[in-house]
């Protein structure tokens, strides 16, 4: 449910999904995916300060870099889709 809403671009759902990945709550624990969804949530306008404060230091530099790359790829893909749709 959160995944579908997050993939639809809803910032609060992205933030919730990031917490689920950080905690391993209903999903395998994955700090890279947690950071990716956190970055996407912030880009979508969600308030991510508390989540970042709680989990921001848990990931390695490599995991954060991979999350940034993946988030940027998704943002570019989304921008291309909206350009083609609009």
N, C-alpha and C positions, 0 to 999 in steps of 0.2 A: 504494500500500500504506500509506504513512504517512498519506496523506490520509484513507483510510477509517478507520484506527485513531484518528486525531485527531478526526474527526467523530463517532466513537463515544464520545468523552469521555476517552480515555486520555492522561493528562498527559504522560508521556514522549514519546508520538508527537506531541503538540501541540508540545512543545519542539523535537523533531527537525524538524518541518515549519517551525517558525519559522526555524531555522538555514538550511534549504534556501531559503526565501524571501530571507533576508538575503544569502546568498552567491550566489543565482541558480543553485543546484545542482539541475539537473533540472527547474527551474521558472524562469519569468522572475524576475529580481531585483525584489523589491517590498518596500520597507521598511515600508509601511503594513501589508501582510499579515503580514510578519514580526513586527511588534509586536502585531498582533491575536492571532496564535497564541501568542506569548509570554505575553501577559496571560491568555489562556484556560488555558495550561499552568500558570501560577502559581495561578490560581483552582482548578484541578484537583489542586493539591498537589504539582506537580513542582518540583524544585529548578531555578530559572531564574537564579540569581545570576551564574554564569559567562557565560551567553549574554547577559544584560543588560549585564555589564561589557564584553563584546567588541563588542556591536552597538548598545547603548542610545543612543549619541550619534550614530548614523548618520542617523537620520530627522529630518525637519524637525518643527517644532511642529505644523504642519497635519497631517502624516502621523500623528503620535502621537495627536492629537485624533480624527482619523478612525478610527484603530485602536481607541481607547477606545469610541467610539460603536458601532462594529460589534461589538466584543466584548460590550458590554453588551446589545445587541440579541440576540445569539446566546445569552447566558446567560439572558435573560428568556424567549426562545423555548424553550430547553431546560427551564427550570423549569416552564413551562406544559405542555409535553409530559409531564414526569414526574408532574405533578399529575393530568393526565388519565389516565395509564396506571396510576397507583397508587391 
